[in-house]
Amino acid sequence: MRRGHLPIRTCIGCHQKKRQDELVRLEMTPGGKVIINEKRGKGKRGYYLCPTLNCFTMAKKRSKLAQSLRGEECFLSFKERLSQEGIRGGGS
């Protein structure tokens, strides 16, 4: 990566392009669970999402991860992260 270069990723909820550091990375485990990956690990299939409940809800409705995202555990983890960061349900 070039010095000063910030990768651009697309939110799977609202489809807006943003800097990678502005988005939350979701990742599928080998067991099919969706987790929030703080370390942005390499080599695993990851998806990016704006840190808002609106984008999470849209992703649950229309993304490839729809079935997995319906899991209550992932939703609670995402909601907890938002509350820790002081972000509420707002848009992207």
N, CA, C and O atoms as a GROMACS GRO file, in nm:
protein
  368
    1MET      N    1   0.084  -0.118   0.000
    1MET     CA    2   0.000   0.000   0.000
    1MET      C    3   0.089   0.124   0.000
    1MET      O    4   0.191   0.131   0.069
    2ARG      N    5   0.048   0.221  -0.078
    2ARG     CA    6   0.124   0.346  -0.082
    2ARG      C    7   0.111   0.420   0.050
    2ARG      O    8   0.012   0.406   0.122
    3ARG      N    9   0.210   0.498   0.079
    3ARG     CA   10   0.208   0.580   0.200
    3ARG      C   11   0.096   0.683   0.187
    3ARG      O   12   0.086   0.754   0.087
    4GLY      N   13   0.011   0.691   0.290
    4GLY     CA   14  -0.098   0.786   0.289
    4GLY      C   15  -0.222   0.739   0.215
    4GLY      O   16  -0.324   0.808   0.215
    5HIS      N   17  -0.215   0.622   0.152
    5HIS     CA   18  -0.330   0.569   0.079
    5HIS      C   19  -0.429   0.505   0.175
    5HIS      O   20  -0.391   0.424   0.259
    6LEU      N   21  -0.557   0.542   0.164
    6LEU     CA   22  -0.661   0.482   0.246
    6LEU      C   23  -0.754   0.403   0.156
    6LEU      O   24  -0.816   0.459   0.066
    7PRO      N   25  -0.765   0.271   0.178
    7PRO     CA   26  -0.851   0.189   0.093
    7PRO      C   27  -0.997   0.233   0.103
    7PRO      O   28  -1.044   0.275   0.209
    8ILE      N   29  -1.068   0.223  -0.008
    8ILE     CA   30  -1.210   0.255  -0.014
    8ILE      C   31  -1.287   0.124  -0.019
    8ILE      O   32  -1.253   0.034  -0.096
    9ARG      N   33  -1.391   0.113   0.062
    9ARG     CA   34  -1.475  -0.007   0.066
    9ARG      C   35  -1.621   0.037   0.052
    9ARG      O   36  -1.654   0.154   0.072
   10THR      N   37  -1.708  -0.058   0.018
   10THR     CA   38  -1.850  -0.030   0.000
   10THR      C   39  -1.930  -0.094   0.112
   10THR      O   40  -1.911  -0.212   0.142
   11CYS      N   41  -2.018  -0.019   0.173
   11CYS     CA   42  -2.106  -0.069   0.278
   11CYS      C   43  -2.208  -0.164   0.215
   11CYS      O   44  -2.269  -0.131   0.114
   12ILE      N   45  -2.227  -0.283   0.275
   12ILE     CA   46  -2.324  -0.377   0.220
   12ILE      C   47  -2.467  -0.340   0.256
   12ILE      O   48  -2.561  -0.400   0.205
   13GLY      N   49  -2.484  -0.241   0.343
   13GLY     CA   50  -2.618  -0.195   0.379
   13GLY      C   51  -2.668  -0.086   0.286
   13GLY      O   52  -2.771  -0.103   0.220
   14CYS      N   53  -2.596   0.025   0.279
   14CYS     CA   54  -2.640   0.141   0.202
   14CYS      C   55  -2.569   0.154   0.067
   14CYS      O   56  -2.609   0.236  -0.016
   15HIS      N   57  -2.466   0.075   0.044
   15HIS     CA   58  -2.387   0.073  -0.080
   15HIS      C   59  -2.309   0.202  -0.105
   15HIS      O   60  -2.272   0.231  -0.218
   16GLN      N   61  -2.284   0.280   0.000
   16GLN     CA   62  -2.200   0.399  -0.014
   16GLN      C   63  -2.054   0.358  -0.003
   16GLN      O   64  -2.019   0.267   0.073
   17LYS      N   65  -1.970   0.425  -0.079
   17LYS     CA   66  -1.826   0.400  -0.071
   17LYS      C   67  -1.767   0.493   0.033
   17LYS      O   68  -1.792   0.614   0.032
   18LYS      N   69  -1.687   0.435   0.123
   18LYS     CA   70  -1.624   0.512   0.229
   18LYS      C   71  -1.484   0.457   0.254
   18LYS      O   72  -1.448   0.349   0.208
   19ARG      N   73  -1.405   0.536   0.329
   19ARG     CA   74  -1.273   0.488   0.368
   19ARG      C   75  -1.290   0.366   0.457
   19ARG      O   76  -1.384   0.358   0.536
   20GLN      N   77  -1.200   0.272   0.444
   20GLN     CA   78  -1.206   0.147   0.520
   20GLN      C   79  -1.212   0.172   0.670
   20GLN      O   80  -1.281   0.099   0.742
   21ASP      N   81  -1.141   0.273   0.719
   21ASP     CA   82  -1.139   0.298   0.863
   21ASP      C   83  -1.270   0.358   0.915
   21ASP      O   84  -1.286   0.371   1.036
   22GLU      N   85  -1.362   0.396   0.827
   22GLU     CA   86  -1.492   0.449   0.868
   22GLU      C   87  -1.598   0.339   0.879
   22GLU      O   88  -1.709   0.365   0.925
   23LEU      N   89  -1.563   0.219   0.837
   23LEU     CA   90  -1.659   0.109   0.833
   23LEU      C   91  -1.623  -0.001   0.933
   23LEU      O   92  -1.509  -0.010   0.979
   24VAL      N   93  -1.721  -0.083   0.964
   24VAL     CA   94  -1.702  -0.198   1.052
   24VAL      C   95  -1.688  -0.320   0.962
   24VAL      O   96  -1.762  -0.334   0.864
   25ARG      N   97  -1.593  -0.408   0.993
   25ARG     CA   98  -1.574  -0.528   0.911
   25ARG      C   99  -1.646  -0.647   0.974
   25ARG      O  100  -1.624  -0.679   1.091
   26LEU      N  101  -1.732  -0.710   0.896
   26LEU     CA  102  -1.799  -0.833   0.937
   26LEU      C  103  -1.731  -0.947   0.864
   26LEU      O  104  -1.687  -0.932   0.750
   27GLU      N  105  -1.723  -1.060   0.930
   27GLU     CA  106  -1.652  -1.174   0.872
   27GLU      C  107  -1.727  -1.303   0.904
   27GLU      O  108  -1.782  -1.318   1.014
   28MET      N  109  -1.729  -1.395   0.810
   28MET     CA  110  -1.790  -1.526   0.832
   28MET      C  111  -1.684  -1.620   0.889
   28MET      O  112  -1.573  -1.629   0.836
   29THR      N  113  -1.719  -1.690   0.996
   29THR     CA  114  -1.629  -1.791   1.051
   29THR      C  115  -1.648  -1.919   0.971
   29THR      O  116  -1.747  -1.932   0.899
   30PRO      N  117  -1.554  -2.015   0.981
   30PRO     CA  118  -1.572  -2.142   0.911
   30PRO      C  119  -1.703  -2.212   0.949
   30PRO      O  120  -1.756  -2.290   0.870
   31GLY      N  121  -1.753  -2.186   1.068
   31GLY     CA  122  -1.879  -2.246   1.111
   31GLY      C  123  -2.003  -2.174   1.061
   31GLY      O  124  -2.115  -2.216   1.091
   32GLY      N  125  -1.985  -2.066   0.984
   32GLY     CA  126  -2.098  -1.995   0.927
   32GLY      C  127  -2.152  -1.882   1.012
   32GLY      O  128  -2.252  -1.820   0.976
   33LYS      N  129  -2.087  -1.852   1.124
   33LYS     CA  130  -2.130  -1.740   1.208
   33LYS      C  131  -2.070  -1.611   1.154
   33LYS      O  132  -1.963  -1.611   1.094
   34VAL      N  133  -2.141  -1.502   1.177
   34VAL     CA  134  -2.089  -1.371   1.139
   34VAL      C  135  -2.038  -1.302   1.265
   34VAL      O  136  -2.108  -1.294   1.366
   35ILE      N  137  -1.915  -1.253   1.257
   35ILE     CA  138  -1.855  -1.184   1.372
   35ILE      C  139  -1.805  -1.046   1.327
   35ILE      O  140  -1.784  -1.021   1.209
   36ILE      N  141  -1.787  -0.958   1.424
   36ILE     CA  142  -1.725  -0.829   1.398
   36ILE      C  143  -1.575  -0.849   1.416
   36ILE      O  144  -1.530  -0.892   1.522
   37ASN      N  145  -1.499  -0.819   1.312
   37ASN     CA  146  -1.354  -0.839   1.315
   37ASN      C  147  -1.285  -0.706   1.336
   37ASN      O  148  -1.275  -0.624   1.244
   38GLU      N  149  -1.238  -0.685   1.457
   38GLU     CA  150  -1.168  -0.560   1.490
   38GLU      C  151  -1.032  -0.550   1.422
   38GLU      O  152  -0.985  -0.440   1.391
   39LYS      N  153  -0.968  -0.665   1.398
   39LYS     CA  154  -0.831  -0.665   1.347
   39LYS      C  155  -0.824  -0.660   1.195
   39LYS      O  156  -0.715  -0.649   1.139
   40ARG      N  157  -0.938  -0.668   1.128
   40ARG     CA  158  -0.943  -0.666   0.982
   40ARG      C  159  -0.848  -0.770   0.923
   40ARG      O  160  -0.762  -0.739   0.841
   41GLY      N  161  -0.866  -0.895   0.968
   41GLY     CA  162  -0.778  -1.004   0.928
   41GLY      C  163  -0.770  -1.025   0.778
   41GLY      O  164  -0.861  -0.991   0.703
   42LYS      N  165  -0.660  -1.082   0.737
   42LYS     CA  166  -0.637  -1.106   0.596
   42LYS      C  167  -0.673  -1.251   0.561
   42LYS      O  168  -0.664  -1.340   0.646
   43GLY      N  169  -0.713  -1.272   0.438
   43GLY     CA  170  -0.737  -1.406   0.389
   43GLY      C  171  -0.876  -1.461   0.416
   43GLY      O  172  -0.909  -1.570   0.369
   44LYS      N  173  -0.957  -1.390   0.491
   44LYS     CA  174  -1.092  -1.437   0.518
   44LYS      C  175  -1.190  -1.348   0.444
   44LYS      O  176  -1.162  -1.230   0.419
   45ARG      N  177  -1.303  -1.404   0.408
   45ARG     CA  178  -1.404  -1.326   0.338
   45ARG      C  179  -1.466  -1.226   0.434
   45ARG      O  180  -1.523  -1.265   0.536
   46GLY      N  181  -1.456  -1.099   0.402
   46GLY     CA  182  -1.509  -0.996   0.490
   46GLY      C  183  -1.604  -0.903   0.416
   46GLY      O  184  -1.598  -0.890   0.294
   47TYR      N  185  -1.690  -0.840   0.492
   47TYR     CA  186  -1.786  -0.745   0.440
   47TYR      C  187  -1.779  -0.620   0.526
   47TYR      O  188  -1.751  -0.628   0.645
   48TYR      N  189  -1.804  -0.507   0.466
   48TYR     CA  190  -1.795  -0.381   0.539
   48TYR      C  191  -1.933  -0.319   0.553
   48TYR      O  192  -2.019  -0.332   0.466
   49LEU      N  193  -1.952  -0.250   0.666
   49LEU     CA  194  -2.081  -0.195   0.702
   49LEU      C  195  -2.061  -0.063   0.775
   49LEU      O  196  -1.973  -0.053   0.861
   50CYS      N  197  -2.142   0.038   0.742
   50CYS     CA  198  -2.138   0.164   0.818
   50CYS      C  199  -2.176   0.134   0.963
   50CYS      O  200  -2.256   0.044   0.989
   51PRO      N  201  -2.119   0.206   1.058
   51PRO     CA  202  -2.149   0.180   1.199
   51PRO      C  203  -2.282   0.243   1.243
   51PRO      O  204  -2.285   0.324   1.336
   52THR      N  205  -2.390   0.205   1.176
   52THR     CA  206  -2.524   0.253   1.213
   52THR      C  207  -2.621   0.137   1.213
   52THR      O  208  -2.604   0.040   1.139
   53LEU      N  209  -2.723   0.146   1.296
   53LEU     CA  210  -2.826   0.042   1.299
   53LEU      C  211  -2.904   0.039   1.168
   53LEU      O  212  -2.950  -0.067   1.126
   54ASN      N  213  -2.921   0.154   1.104
   54ASN     CA  214  -2.993   0.158   0.976
   54ASN      C  215  -2.923   0.072   0.871
   54ASN      O  216  -2.988  -0.006   0.802
   55CYS      N  217  -2.792   0.086   0.859
   55CYS     CA  218  -2.718   0.007   0.760
   55CYS      C  219  -2.720  -0.141   0.797
   55CYS      O  220  -2.731  -0.227   0.709
   56PHE      N  221  -2.709  -0.171   0.925
   56PHE     CA  222  -2.714  -0.310   0.969
   56PHE      C  223  -2.849  -0.371   0.931
   56PHE      O  224  -2.855  -0.484   0.883
   57THR      N  225  -2.957  -0.296   0.953
   57THR     CA  226  -3.092  -0.344   0.921
   57THR      C  227  -3.107  -0.366   0.771
   57THR      O  228  -3.164  -0.466   0.728
   58MET      N  229  -3.056  -0.272   0.690
   58MET     CA  230  -3.064  -0.288   0.545
   58MET      C  231  -2.984  -0.409   0.499
   58MET      O  232  -3.027  -0.483   0.411
   59ALA      N  233  -2.867  -0.431   0.560
   59ALA     CA  234  -2.784  -0.546   0.523
   59ALA      C  235  -2.856  -0.676   0.557
   59ALA      O  236  -2.847  -0.773   0.483
   60LYS      N  237  -2.927  -0.677   0.669
   60LYS     CA  238  -3.002  -0.796   0.708
   60LYS      C  239  -3.110  -0.828   0.605
   60LYS      O  240  -3.142  -0.944   0.581
   61LYS      N  241  -3.166  -0.725   0.545
   61LYS     CA  242  -3.276  -0.745   0.450
   61LYS      C  243  -3.229  -0.788   0.312
   61LYS      O  244  -3.296  -0.867   0.246
   62ARG      N  245  -3.113  -0.735   0.266
   62ARG     CA  246  -3.082  -0.754   0.125
   62ARG      C  247  -2.944  -0.808   0.090
   62ARG      O  248  -2.914  -0.823  -0.029
   63SER      N  249  -2.861  -0.836   0.185
   63SER     CA  250  -2.725  -0.876   0.149
   63SER      C  251  -2.711  -1.027   0.134
   63SER      O  252  -2.802  -1.103   0.168
   64LYS      N  253  -2.597  -1.068   0.084
   64LYS     CA  254  -2.563  -1.210   0.074
   64LYS      C  255  -2.561  -1.274   0.212
   64LYS      O  256  -2.584  -1.394   0.225
   65LEU      N  257  -2.533  -1.195   0.311
   65LEU     CA  258  -2.522  -1.246   0.447
   65LEU      C  259  -2.656  -1.246   0.520
   65LEU      O  260  -2.660  -1.268   0.642
   66ALA      N  261  -2.764  -1.223   0.449
   66ALA     CA  262  -2.894  -1.206   0.514
   66ALA      C  263  -2.926  -1.316   0.615
   66ALA      O  264  -2.967  -1.285   0.727
   67GLN      N  265  -2.909  -1.441   0.578
   67GLN     CA  266  -2.942  -1.550   0.670
   67GLN      C  267  -2.854  -1.546   0.794
   67GLN      O  268  -2.903  -1.561   0.906
   68SER      N  269  -2.725  -1.526   0.775
   68SER     CA  270  -2.633  -1.525   0.888
   68SER      C  271  -2.652  -1.402   0.976
   68SER      O  272  -2.639  -1.411   1.098
   69LEU      N  273  -2.681  -1.288   0.914
   69LEU     CA  274  -2.698  -1.165   0.990
   69LEU      C  275  -2.823  -1.166   1.076
   69LEU      O  276  -2.836  -1.084   1.167
   70ARG      N  277  -2.914  -1.256   1.049
   70ARG     CA  278  -3.035  -1.264   1.130
   70ARG      C  279  -3.005  -1.320   1.268
   70ARG      O  280  -3.089  -1.314   1.358
   71GLY      N  281  -2.885  -1.374   1.286
   71GLY     CA  282  -2.848  -1.428   1.416
   71GLY      C  283  -2.847  -1.320   1.524
   71GLY      O  284  -2.788  -1.214   1.505
   72GLU      N  285  -2.912  -1.346   1.633
   72GLU     CA  286  -2.925  -1.249   1.743
   72GLU      C  287  -2.788  -1.213   1.801
   72GLU      O  288  -2.766  -1.099   1.842
   73GLU      N  289  -2.697  -1.309   1.805
   73GLU     CA  290  -2.565  -1.286   1.864
   73GLU      C  291  -2.489  -1.176   1.789
   73GLU      O  292  -2.430  -1.088   1.852
   74CYS      N  293  -2.491  -1.180   1.657
   74CYS     CA  294  -2.423  -1.079   1.577
   74CYS      C  295  -2.489  -0.943   1.597
   74CYS      O  296  -2.420  -0.841   1.609
   75PHE      N  297  -2.621  -0.940   1.600
   75PHE     CA  298  -2.694  -0.814   1.619
   75PHE      C  299  -2.659  -0.752   1.753
   75PHE      O  300  -2.631  -0.632   1.760
   76LEU      N  301  -2.659  -0.832   1.860
   76LEU     CA  302  -2.627  -0.780   1.993
   76LEU      C  303  -2.484  -0.730   2.000
   76LEU      O  304  -2.457  -0.626   2.061
   77SER      N  305  -2.392  -0.801   1.937
   77SER     CA  306  -2.252  -0.760   1.934
   77SER      C  307  -2.237  -0.626   1.861
   77SER      O  308  -2.165  -0.537   1.905
   78PHE      N  309  -2.307  -0.613   1.748
   78PHE     CA  310  -2.300  -0.490   1.669
   78PHE      C  311  -2.362  -0.374   1.748
   78PHE      O  312  -2.306  -0.265   1.751
   79LYS      N  313  -2.477  -0.398   1.810
   79LYS     CA  314  -2.545  -0.294   1.887
   79LYS      C  315  -2.459  -0.250   2.006
   79LYS      O  316  -2.454  -0.131   2.038
   80GLU      N  317  -2.392  -0.345   2.070
   80GLU     CA  318  -2.304  -0.313   2.183
   80GLU      C  319  -2.188  -0.225   2.138
   80GLU      O  320  -2.152  -0.129   2.205
   81ARG      N  321  -2.131  -0.258   2.023
   81ARG     CA  322  -2.021  -0.178   1.970
   81ARG      C  323  -2.066  -0.035   1.941
   81ARG      O  324  -1.995   0.061   1.972
   82LEU      N  325  -2.185  -0.022   1.883
   82LEU     CA  326  -2.238   0.112   1.853
   82LEU      C  327  -2.256   0.193   1.981
   82LEU      O  328  -2.223   0.311   1.984
   83SER      N  329  -2.309   0.129   2.085
   83SER     CA  330  -2.332   0.203   2.210
   83SER      C  331  -2.200   0.242   2.276
   83SER      O  332  -2.192   0.348   2.338
   84GLN      N  333  -2.098   0.158   2.264
   84GLN     CA  334  -1.966   0.191   2.320
   84GLN      C  335  -1.905   0.311   2.249
   84GLN      O  336  -1.836   0.392   2.310
   85GLU      N  337  -1.933   0.322   2.119
   85GLU     CA  338  -1.876   0.432   2.041
   85GLU      C  339  -1.966   0.555   2.043
   85GLU      O  340  -1.934   0.657   1.982
   86GLY      N  341  -2.080   0.545   2.113
   86GLY     CA  342  -2.170   0.660   2.124
   86GLY      C  343  -2.250   0.688   1.998
   86GLY      O  344  -2.296   0.800   1.977
   87ILE      N  345  -2.267   0.586   1.914
   87ILE     CA  346  -2.342   0.602   1.790
   87ILE      C  347  -2.480   0.540   1.811
   87ILE      O  348  -2.492   0.431   1.866
   88ARG      N  349  -2.581   0.611   1.767
   88ARG     CA  350  -2.718   0.557   1.781
   88ARG      C  351  -2.767   0.506   1.647
   88ARG      O  352  -2.686   0.464   1.565
   89GLY      N  353  -2.894   0.509   1.624
   89GLY     CA  354  -2.952   0.449   1.504
   89GLY      C  355  -2.940   0.528   1.376
   89GLY      O  356  -2.992   0.483   1.274
   90GLY      N  357  -2.875   0.641   1.375
   90GLY     CA  358  -2.871   0.732   1.261
   90GLY      C  359  -2.828   0.673   1.130
   90GLY      O  360  -2.784   0.558   1.123
   91GLY      N  361  -2.840   0.752   1.024
   91GLY     CA  362  -2.803   0.711   0.889
   91GLY      C  363  -2.654   0.716   0.868
   91GLY      O  364  -2.577   0.744   0.960
   92SER      N  365  -2.614   0.688   0.743
   92SER     CA  366  -2.472   0.680   0.714
   92SER      C  367  -2.408   0.808   0.681
   92SER      O  368  -2.288   0.813   0.654
   0.00000   0.00000   0.00000
